[in-house]
């Protein structure tokens, strides 16, 4: 299959790995610049990438991943990211959500630090799915928690496929960049068909009972 590496933020094709045999393995080394990765502020970053590939039938697919990178490391270890991400229902116990055409879920951001932070929120998505956020930039006060709604749309994903989705939060705290993420899986499922046969049988039974009661009522009325 034909495989390419894409920078999600810049939509740039960074490397063309050519054809890789099915079930085969190849190792590659790619040199990237800070400009290509859209990195400016010193500190800890999570850089999003997308793998573009085609199967044996030339059908296009994609997958995403994050690569951590520290720009201009300081003399001290990078502090823990101050913002944490959690997901609410309908994420199940396996960290997944079923999607037919559309779906929605709630994400919670919590600032665990004693400082106010400006944060940017991004959904790292494959080409086959689209995500929209009720908020993508916000201020979080010390210890503050905010909820963000995520709307999900199937934009060409095939039934039976599954995708790992990343929610990436980034910002600057005390002059250093920070980044953190949460992840979940979207399972593309078939829309459940309505049980038409049981419904039809129920309607026919109800109609039969109604007609029978009406006939009995007419007979009793005629006798009286």
C-alpha positions in Angstrom: 0.0 0.0 0.0 1.1 3.6 -0.7 2.0 5.5 2.5 2.6 9.2 3.2 3.3 11.3 6.3 1.3 14.5 6.7 1.6 17.4 9.1 -1.9 18.0 10.3 -1.5 21.7 11.2 0.1 22.7 7.9 -1.5 20.0 5.7 2.0 19.4 4.3 3.1 16.1 2.9 6.4 15.7 4.8 7.5 12.3 3.4 6.4 9.8 0.8 7.3 6.3 2.0 6.2 4.7 -1.3 4.7 1.3 -1.5 4.8 -1.1 1.6 3.7 -4.7 1.1 0.7 -5.9 3.1 1.9 -7.2 6.5 5.3 -5.8 5.6 7.5 -3.6 7.7 9.9 -0.7 6.7 11.9 1.7 8.8 12.3 5.3 7.8 14.1 8.4 9.0 12.6 11.8 8.4 14.3 15.1 9.3 11.8 17.9 10.1 12.4 21.5 10.9 10.8 23.5 13.7 9.1 25.7 11.0 7.6 22.7 9.4 6.2 21.6 12.7 4.9 25.1 13.6 6.9 25.3 16.8 7.9 28.7 18.2 7.6 28.8 22.0 10.3 26.9 24.0 8.9 24.1 26.1 7.1 20.8 25.7 4.9 20.1 22.6 2.8 17.3 21.2 3.0 17.5 17.4 0.1 15.9 15.4 0.7 13.8 12.3 -1.5 11.9 9.9 -0.6 8.8 8.0 -2.2 8.7 4.6 -2.4 5.3 2.8 -4.4 3.3 0.3 -5.3 -0.4 0.5 -5.0 -3.0 -2.2 -8.1 -1.6 -3.9 -6.7 1.9 -3.9 -9.3 3.1 -1.4 -7.8 6.0 0.7 -7.6 5.7 4.5 -5.8 7.7 7.2 -4.7 7.4 10.9 -3.3 9.9 13.4 -0.6 10.0 16.0 1.2 12.4 18.3 4.9 12.9 18.7 6.3 14.7 21.7 9.1 17.2 21.3 10.8 19.7 23.6 11.9 22.9 22.0 15.0 24.5 23.6 15.1 22.3 26.7 15.8 24.1 29.9 18.2 23.2 32.7 15.2 21.8 34.8 12.8 19.1 33.8 9.6 20.3 32.1 6.8 20.7 34.6 3.7 18.5 34.5 1.0 19.9 32.1 -1.4 22.0 34.2 -4.5 21.0 32.2 -6.1 17.6 32.4 -8.7 16.1 30.0 -11.5 13.6 30.8 -14.4 12.4 28.8 -18.0 11.8 29.8 -20.8 9.6 28.4 -21.4 8.0 25.9 -17.8 6.9 26.1 -18.0 3.3 27.3 -15.8 1.4 29.7 -13.4 0.5 26.9 -12.8 4.2 26.1 -14.9 4.0 22.9 -18.0 5.6 21.3 -20.2 4.1 18.6 -20.8 6.3 15.6 -23.3 5.8 12.7 -23.6 9.2 11.0 -23.2 11.6 13.9 -22.6 11.5 17.6 -21.7 13.9 20.5 -19.9 13.7 23.8 -18.7 16.0 26.6 -15.1 16.6 27.5 -13.9 18.2 30.7 -10.8 20.4 31.1 -9.4 21.0 34.5 -6.6 23.4 35.4 -4.8 21.7 38.3 -2.3 24.6 38.7 -2.4 27.8 40.8 -2.0 30.0 37.8 -4.4 31.2 35.1 -3.7 29.7 31.7 -4.8 30.4 28.1 -5.4 27.1 26.3 -6.0 25.9 22.8 -8.0 22.8 22.1 -7.7 20.7 18.9 -9.2 17.5 17.7 -6.6 15.4 15.9 -8.8 13.7 13.4 -8.4 11.3 10.4 -9.7 12.5 7.0 -12.7 10.1 7.3 -14.2 11.9 10.3 -15.0 15.5 11.2 -15.1 17.0 14.7 -16.4 20.4 15.9 -16.0 22.0 19.4 -18.2 24.3 21.3 -15.0 26.1 22.4 -11.5 25.8 21.0 -9.7 28.6 22.9 -10.4 29.7 26.5 -8.9 30.9 29.8 -8.8 28.6 32.8 -8.4 30.1 36.2 -6.6 28.3 39.1 -8.4 25.0 39.8 -11.1 25.9 37.3 -13.0 23.2 35.3 -14.8 23.8 32.0 -16.9 21.4 29.9 -16.6 21.4 26.1 -19.1 19.6 23.7 -17.6 17.6 20.9 -19.8 16.9 17.8 -18.7 14.0 15.6 -19.6 13.5 12.0 -18.8 10.4 9.8 -17.2 11.9 6.6 -16.6 8.7 4.8 -15.4 6.1 7.3 -16.5 2.6 6.5 -18.7 0.4 8.7 -16.6 -1.8 10.9 -13.6 0.5 11.0 -12.2 2.1 14.2 -10.2 5.2 14.7 -8.1 6.5 17.7 -9.0 10.1 18.2 -6.9 12.6 20.2 -8.1 15.7 21.9 -5.0 17.9 22.3 -4.8 20.9 24.7 -1.8 23.2 24.6 -0.8 26.6 26.0 1.9 28.5 27.8 2.5 28.5 31.5 5.3 30.5 33.2 6.9 31.2 29.9 7.1 27.6 28.8 4.9 25.7 26.3 2.9 22.7 27.6 0.7 20.1 26.0 -1.5 17.3 27.1 -4.0 15.0 25.5 -6.8 12.6 26.0 -7.9 9.9 23.6 -10.8 7.7 22.7 -11.8 5.3 20.0 -14.6 5.8 17.5 -16.3 2.6 16.2 -18.2 3.0 13.0 -21.3 0.9 13.3 -24.4 0.1 11.2 -27.6 1.9 12.0 -29.9 -0.4 13.9 -33.0 -1.3 11.8 -36.4 -0.9 13.4 -38.2 -4.2 14.1 -40.8 -3.7 11.4 -42.2 -7.3 11.6 -43.0 -7.2 15.3 -44.4 -3.7 14.9 -46.6 -4.8 12.0 -47.9 -7.8 13.9 -48.7 -5.6 16.9 -50.6 -3.2 14.7 -52.6 -6.0 13.1 -53.5 -7.5 16.5 -54.6 -4.1 17.9 -56.7 -3.5 14.7 -58.3 -7.0 15.1 -59.1 -6.3 18.8 -60.6 -2.9 17.9 -62.8 -4.4 15.2 -64.0 -7.2 17.4 -64.9 -4.8 20.2 -66.7 -2.6 17.8 -68.8 -5.5 16.5 -69.7 -6.6 20.0 -70.7 -3.0 20.9 -73.0 -2.8 17.8 -74.6 -6.2 18.7 -75.3 -5.2 22.3 -76.7 -1.9 21.1 -79.0 -3.6 18.7 -80.4 -6.0 21.4 -81.2 -3.1 23.7 
